Amino acid sequence: MNKPSKVILIQTLGVPRELVQQRFAELLPGHTLVWKGSELAEGKPLADLVGGAKYLVTGSLPIDGRTIRNCALSMISISFTGYDHVDLAACREKGIAVYNTPGYSTDSVAELALGLALSLLRNIPKGDAHVRQPEATFFAFPDGVELKGKTVGIVGTGATGLAAARLFAAFGCKVLGYNRATSDEFINLGGIYCSLDDLLKDSDIVSLHLALNAETRHIMNPERISKMKPSAYLINTARGGLVDEAALAQALNDGKLAGAGLDVFGSEPPDKDNPLLTAQNTVLTPHLGYKTHEALLRKLEVTFRNISDFEKGIETNRVV
């Protein structure tokens, strides 16, 4: 049996503290959960807070190589899908295992992609504002556009892209897909794979579901944005860095795109001078795709189960 160890928690997991403590006790009996978020906020060095602990739980907080090299960790459990904010090379150098929490928000993010599309097509945010204006003529409001019958391009048909494709197909949309590897499930729901250029040219809605890396950064650059229909909408619930934000704002303001629904930005919170904050026909949300009650409970479960799995030699979510 593994010797009881300290588990340092440096970020909130998005659920009530008592629930965190309860699930921790159930999944990691005998271990001690130490909350260090407030001390980190006070400016104390992370390496000092970790001390001689064996396990570290973090979310989106960057963990640099210097911190990693100055601690005695055996394992980092990232309560987040992405892990590019942790210096993985330093973890390999130190022999520190790293696990993440993939898939916990797949349905939540896919549902938001659909919601952003509907908000744009039916002018829902503008309609809300219109009703609240005392001087407005109640029925004097522009027509919306039906989602049924539209062509939706899914850029990235991994788990979240596939979930989004399933939702759009259920609304009567034709679904196109672009991905390095094809998915039988995507094809079985009626999806059609094509080149990225053809997807952009033929889609009424383009929804991004890619990981961010050197290859995909600014995959939606000026040239690719220009391939979209002037009547088309761009949805991004994946990573802000996938989109050249200045180019997108310019296209929106010039009437070369009908609108954009964005939950993610190149820097978060976005800079005050980010051109998308004042661009025409946008629906913007504060990176809340993952943030549903159900998803956060799943994330909590996987975060602590990863530590239990590590102790058992199970590598299901291991990235290093």
Steps between C-alpha positions, in 0.01 A plus 500: 500500500626848415621715785261791574623816326424868477308621197551872439203677338584845362186586302128475557336209321178690444284309748431561873794434728309251711424292191866508397598378846234228496602352164867527592442298817305238306748463214826550691442374855786569739649775284492865609364779282681831559345818361764751386309726262474794739871488580583492130278805449703679767807462281676214674719294260326187379809286558494601867131415528548158347794424726555128537150400391462206266198619303392833352153581365473799268259630239602759243776658710836489316763281667844597373816293483672682784216415737497138388876460540484638855240263642479135598178414315427154366186593308299801379127458444377773266132576555470618141496349152796697364848456644715738295524734803714247689870461407483137389869486409592589859258236627667237281841615623389463863305179443170662600187339359235734358133409456219714354120483500387449139138473398334635813344797314445348155123536504505834679729658238307346211172637638650849529615484136140427402374773733732761351387406151133532595567829680652644184248364252200607708651824637425392856733743687387790281138398550546503875649851487221616267224394738667690785497833314186693602498703179538197273215390279451148630443325166746708295784252505700339216416151376707209621629198312407135554770251593322211328636433154826685553842350429722487808874445470661327798873573509638223719289186542640377828270439795367857530475558126314174465259595780437836328446329165244271661305800636505694174395189306205457738389852403484397136837638387732356239832441676845525343818402679871571485749294701833329452341162581147403404239378748258223411254642752506837323435329166224285649305805619506631141815713519706554187876555514660752267798733474514801729469736204184325376354496851553875540362573153185289539402546866240738638644448848861403582559361849856454628587200717879468476780488754739795490853424385761635259314351206155632590588844636314759287364225280225758438730760346400779257525270200278231648249745644467649151396159365183501712168622365404860589183348646691249716564491875812392686470325839801442726463311828844335478805728540531870427836458330336313212375832364680811377280735703591818311419334167169368631398839639587665169291248305203555733523878481536492121190282461702207366359271769151497648614449858713315753430323827809480719555346842881514490761766427870525429556646846250464781353722612529670159697822485287814513610588148416157358317589176246223549351684800366768265459295181162475327261207551673304773381297796780475757512286814772482772647153436204324658471206261627254760318670786190296569410335829518154346837558332661640814389198701650270236823700507523474879455125481766448233749738665518295819453164330812577294706502821347169605570359153861619514549314826355187340715531188200585278595746223165576337535882514878518524665750264854477644 
